[in-house]
Amino acid sequence: MNKYLSYCFLYDEPADLRCDFEIASDEISSMIGLLRSLITGEDLRSELTRLNELMYHINPSLRTKTAVTGEELDWLAGKVADMQGEIRENFDQAAPSRGKKPRFVIPQGCTAAAYSHIIRNKCKSLVRLLYRHKQQGNQVEDLLFDFINLYSGYFYSLALKLNQDAGVKETEFISRVYS
């Protein structure tokens, strides 16, 4: 084994997705830290610190045990609901309701919002990796799926809030395929 090894599981079997999950969740944590560096409000900085810590508790879940709780999931769901309440009016103006069709905005805006969109996307990739691990016959707690999906929703809502706070108008994306 390499004496300069940066992480002890890097040479796990290629089909074993646990190391990939750990690397991807570490990347998300690093991006949350970068986003936090762009934020000036102490309440949001504290919230991002907590989210970063929770992601690091999620990190070893496939290799060891799930260390996040339903109470922490409820806390995060509450944060998402509160944020969605704050942005609802601007979001509805940027992406008017078209019945049951999904609404989405172009992932752009101020720098902090753009990073939040990147984190949102990385969380979706982490869910996909988690799903592939489960499809290989491994046990995965539903709580992990809930958490990481909710992280994606949190960072989507946060991107909209950051743009709203910066006075950036959202641009609705209307798909040529899914319309």
N, C-alpha and C positions, 0 to 999 in steps of 0.2 A: 504494500500500500504506500502511497505517496506520503512522504514525511511533511509535505506542505499542504496537506488536505484541508480545505476550507470548511468542509462539513462532512461528518462521519458517514452519512448515508448516500453520498453522491454516487457510489458504485453499486447501489442496490440493483437487482435485476430490472431490466428495462420495462417489463410488464407490471412491475410493482409501482403503483402510482403514488404511494405515500410520500416519497421524497419530492415528487413533482408538486404535490399538494402543499407540502411544507415550504418549498421554494416560492410557489405562487402566493401563498398567504403572507410570506415574509416580504415579497414585492409589494403587496397591497399595503402592508404596514409601513413600509418605507415611503410609499406614495402618500399615505395619510400624514406622515411626518412632514413631507414636503409641503402638502397643502396647508398644514397647521402653521408652517413658517410664513405663509402669505396672509394669515388671518390676524387681525389686530384685537378683536373683541375677546375678552377673557372668558366669557361664558362658552363661546364656541370653541375656543382653544382647549378649554377643559373637557368639553364634550368629545373633541377629536382625540385627546389624550386617552380618554376612557375607551373610545372605539378602537384605538390602536392597541391598548392593553387587551381588550377582548379578542381582537384578531390574533394576538400572540397566544391567548389561551385556546383559541380554535386550532392554531397551527399544529400541535402534536396529536390532535384528536383521532386521527386514523391509526396512529402508531401506538397510542397509549389508551386514553379514555377521554370522553367529552368533559371538558372542565368549565363550560359555560352553562348557565342555568336558564330555566324558564322565566325567572324573575328578571334576569338581564335582557332576555328577549322582549319581555313586556315593556321594560324601560325603553328599549330601542324603538319598539312599535309606537310608544307614546311620543317619542321625539319626532318620528316620521309624521304622525298624525298632526302634531302641533305645527310642524313646518309646513305641511300641506295646507293647513288652515291659513297660515300667513301668506302663502303664495297663490291661493286659489283664484282670486280675482284676476291677477295678472296672467296666470296660466290660462284661465278660461278665455281671456282676450287674445292671447297669443295662439292658442290652439282651441278654437271653438268646437263645442261638442257636435259630432256628426253621427248621432245615434249611438250604436254600440261599437262603432269602429274605434280602434285605439288612436290615441293622440300622442304625438311626439314632437319635439322641437329639434332643430339642428343643434348638435353639440358644439356650441361656440359661446363666445362672450368674453367676460373678463378672465384674466389668467387663472384666478382661483376657481372659477366655475368650470373652465376648461379642464383643469386637473381633476375636479370632482367628477366630470363626465368620464375621464380616463379611469378613475377608480371604479365608477359604476360598471364600466365595461369589463374591467379585470375581475370584478366580483361575479359577473355572469360567467366568465371563463372558469372561475373557481367552482361554481355550481356544476358546470359541465364536467369538469375533472372529477368532482365528487360523485356525480352520477355514473361516470365511466367506471370508477372504483367499485361502486355498488353493483353495477352490471357484471363485474368480474366475479361476483359471488361473495363479496365482502359485506359484512354488517356495517351499516351507516345509520346513525340515529337521525330521525326526521328533524330533530332540533337543529342539527347542522345545516340541513337544507333550508330550514326556515330562517336561520340567522343570516346565512350568506345571501339568500334572496332578498332579505330585508335590508342588508347592507347596500345592495344594488339600488333598491328603492330610496334608501336614505340619501345616497350620494347623487341620485337623479334630482331629488327634491332640493338637496343642498345647492346643486348647481343653479337651479331656478331661483332659489333664495339669494344666492350670491350675486347673480345677474340683476335681480330686482333691487337689491341693496346698492348696487353700483350704477343703477339707472340704465342698464342694458336691456333693450327690448328683445324678447325672444322671437325667433322665426320658426313658424310651424313647418314641419316636414310632412308633405303629403305624398305618399308613395304612389307611383304609377302602377304598381303591381297589386298592392293590398288595398287599394281604394274601392 
